[in-house]
Amino acid sequence: MDNQYLQMFFDESEEYIQMLNESILELETNPDDKEIINTIFRAAHSLKGMAATMGFEQLTSLTHKLENALDLIRNDKLTLDTAMIDALFEGIDLITELVNDIKSEGEEATDVSDYVSDLNKMVSSHSGDDVTAAGGSTQAENGEEIEATLLENTEIELNDEEKENIFEHRGETDYLYQVKVLLSEESMLKSVRAYMVLKKASELSYLIKSSPNREKVESEEDIDFGNEITLIVVSNLEPEEIIEELQDIIDVEEVIIETLELDESEFISQTTKDENKQKKKKSKSKLEVSPTVRVDITKLDNLMNMVGELLINKTRLEGLKVDQEKYQDIIQQLDRVTMELHHIVMQIRMVPIGGIFNRFPRMVRDLSNELEKEVDLIIEGADTELDRSIIDELADPLVHILRNAVDHGIEQPEVRKKQGKSPQGTILLKAYQKGSEIIIEAEDDGAGIDPDKLAEKAVEKGILTAEEVESLDRREKLNLIFHAGFSTNEEASQVSGRGVGMDVVKNVVESLDGQVLIESEVGVGTRFTISLPLTLAITQALMVKIDEEIFAIPLNAISETLTISPTELKKVRGQDVIVLRDKTIPVVEAARQLNLDVEYGVFKEKNEIPVVIVKSGEKQVGLIIDELLNQQEIVIKSLGKYLLNVENISGATIVGDGDVALILDVRNIA
């Protein structure tokens, strides 16, 4: 049973860990906000319950200790300062390590004993009290007496055989309890939680009877029992111990225990059941079904592939160009259904980018404390949605950019004061949609980057010669930062300079068919702009013909198309250019860029020359082709591991006649 829910444990623990990180950051800013403290406590308690249910002892112990500290904070018995916040964060990091241990090795490998010992000392020093067990407020824990209740007044009616079981299994030191367990109304897996409650109760006691029935719960039937589980048990444990153990189970909101009395003589004289006895009626809420489900990303990938195949076959059918009216009607219907299906699948795959953005406030907070800087991270557009496959790859590039912004961008508070700036630096992380692209900007108001200094470093490191550097413009000098191993720091540090990892940023972004741009002004700040396609699977493209072969150019890489005459071509430093709206744009021959075996330059003999203006960042280039065909939706296919580094080609697609058309990668052309 536990293994069956292991993936659910990983998913839920990840959500609770993220919730803890975000909430403790809020708590540091608003230490008196009781709602935040309650949110943190509930998340820690739920995490502890899941770990205990799955049998992970170290994780259970660690979360229990954190819960102790949080309970003291909640009850104003613990001083909350930066050191205590750091200790809580360290505990969350260890929880993350333990979960990762379980995920990768199947067991808890990380030793947390030193941390637990240090936390106990810190809690004692901050509260002046010994560390005590924390738990929910219950009748037993508040020291109130639990009165004995006659068995006739219980909410579960026992037959003679069940009463006899009580006498057989009840020793001199045992108690007879009625235990009522109330589950959260929002619980999506009530049958599973009921199984966990009954399993734990059976370990703590002898289970006489339960409602819902134990056999039904264990058979994994979908039963509706509202949110209440009632048990009759025999146990030698005190009520507080049973309450604490059952409250550790996730989604358990409250545990109420009553002691029961059963007169043996009354049982012996009772020979028949009182059929007219009325049980106390309880109102039961209907089992709530969540409107969302978890779906394995591989299933979504397979679904997207099938939609892609459907789209390819629709395109092939359109290519037949049958003239019958009925055929045209079918094609139109197929086109509508295919487009709607594609749209729905795309919507399913889209997830908010906030899932990544929300990881960074904690990272920036820890790093700024380590470097003794004051940094305010502002996040905008966290609800912007992006394809799940792209989101998964974005974390590392953004980590590199933000770490370098804190380390190398934002100055020390005293330096900023001398420059007339606020001692607190600001980093803005923003996401928004622009057409068929998602734009992510990371901007800081720090020292900025000197392009001339980058050029000097490039010469010093042997990346470029002095002559090559002289021909570079400002943008090209700034782009030197993306060379592997390039750094502007004089000395290596734990965080290091902007150059460390910037080649990783560029490589990852370009592997996602995106672009990264850099703008910077010394003393003012730096902005990195990452542009990414909404999806990597299906996109709009312009189909063109080059040397009798069909190629596809993604629309998001095209500024416009036009037809020019040979007289409009000019020469600047040996380069063919055209003037378009007072802007000089270089033009190149597509066949030459693709190394096709044709005679170059013959396009100048034509009366009309088709040109596609492609863009890469702010740079534009006119691409001379043989013929403009049509615009259509294409399914992007990888070239495979044997054709990974084909210059100027990013993939392939299947066109209407079933042939393969290569997709142009314009980033190196422009």
HUCORVEN-V930451 format. One record per helix or strand of 2 or more residues. SS is the DSSP state (H for helix, E for strand). FROM is the first residue (numbers start at 1). TO is the last residue. Records with the same first field share a line. If there is no record, write none. Layout:
SS=FROM-TO + FROM-TO
//
This chain:
H=3-29 + 34-54 + 57-74 + 82-105 + 113-127 + 151-153 + 160-169 + 190-204 + 214-218 + 239-247 + 264-269 + 297-320 + 325-349 + 354-357 + 360-370 + 388-409 + 413-418 + 451-460 + 466-470 + 474-482 + 502-511 + 555-557 + 566-568 + 590-593 + 602-605 + 641-643
E=148-150 + 175-183 + 206-211 + 228-235 + 252-261 + 350-352 + 374-380 + 385-387 + 424-434 + 437-444 + 515-521 + 525-533 + 538-546 + 549-554 + 558-564 + 570-572 + 575-580 + 583-589 + 609-616 + 619-624 + 627-635 + 649-654 + 660-664
//
